[in-house]
């Protein structure tokens, strides 16, 4: 059992209630989101010439980078957004479409990103190097990005090269020649770009997939909080799926999704809009319409109740998170959600970071979009004794915005936000990257045009924000997550874990062991197994351990959801400890299925298993005993025989009671047979020790001794 304990220690982690996990334990599935402070970045293609160090920019306080957009639609349905930016030294051109990794066919994950690579290299009359070098030689940069539900192609060039920039995007996406050899060549750079994400599955990955099967994973946050399923697949694909992609798949995906009526072309810089639109029409309007763009919006159906989750960790500080689930937003609602989150952040910073108490170091804002809904999360860490004060401060600031009473304080944080908007979008490139090339703005059913974020911020007053909050920010759509320091010091955790293991083992030993008088022991031999059976057995053992680990993870994850709303460390820790206890029980019980030794006593034969369990039978219950191979038994028609070893030709000791038998293999089967025969002779009638003989103890006799059983494991009881 020492080996079992060591393995258990290696395969069992600390109780999950001590993990410093957030309410979004899984990676967010949102795209690069313009209206957020922190987001998950999508997969990008290779970039052109590197940026040099930027010189300090002079910001014109009178210029509104979000206003003055011209929105057009070509005859074939292509949307065109043009923004004149007087004095800008660069022009940013971007072509996007609302198609991404979520549209990859099953089994061909990574196809959308694969096509992105191919489009940069399949330009008629130019090699890949010539096509990309043309941008670099003009002092520009370029990139391609594939997200979950959108793809972008862009370049940034000096103002004098604006025509070339638009032409370059046209040549990137249209007029393609999909040569099979060129398509196959893109596999190598994609695999290198993916790195560890696209490694071939080896033994470690195989074991990981066994220990963490997909059915053990918790639903993603869009499904848990909005009732919206998202695959969460890797944008770049896997080793297996990428090797399945062929030229025909790339062509089919392009022909299905790449049509002008699903695309949006954006040009921002010191350009003349009418002249720019005319040039765009000459290049793009001749291409025919195709399939309608996919619908982005979906109806949110999240839980209509306030959620409060409690967690503990070994950190010295505490953490408080407050999330808002905002359902089914319009374009203006998206912008106001952005403004609300940032106003809360700035106001909380003034109160908690700059206040007298210095309760917090910083306030973090995270915003994620999913199918027309948004989740905004504000969080901060603080001293554990200040946690309730911080929690109250969050509630007070929210109430200040819902019931405004201090317009001066509101104007201060709004003016600070306006200054931040100007500072963070000083150039066409920054504006397009931060706002235009984002998930919700790509989709025409959410944003048919560019929102004037700065104008909406300047015109936003306390009453307007309070009205919006009354419609969208409700208590039943809020989530609190509270993480406290564990009351048990980290140094005590290892002894506590060892103690739980020891208790589990003691309980199991008391349950499985039945005492025997070793003074009556006459003969002991280990059972033998062929090498192939050892290999199969070890493999089965590993698979069983993986299944136990997977089931434990499944139970722990879902059990944690059941108890996370209870603000008691004792409940969380007891629940986690109980789950670990059950994990060890299942682990040890595996050993009760593996026979290890055969022991012969004066009046009985005992079969010992790895984990304490034993089964026994009296000698007078043996109807037949002989030395024979498994092949010989089958040849004689003894099909109801359980061979404990997989030797087919080697002789073993065959013991039969009634129609059923068992075949034991030891190093010296003749010696074992002689010892068994001696016991049979010794216990021949009259019954041994003046006890009534039964066919097999525990079987077929209502008054048989409790815990006794036959040699056959499927009908046996645990004795020792």
Order of alpha helices (4+ residues) and beta strands (2+ residues): alpha-beta-beta-beta-beta-alpha-alpha-beta-beta-alpha-alpha-alpha-alpha-alpha-alpha-beta-alpha-beta-beta-alpha-beta-beta-alpha-alpha-alpha-alpha-alpha-alpha-beta-alpha-beta-alpha-alpha-beta-beta-beta-beta-alpha-beta-beta-beta-alpha
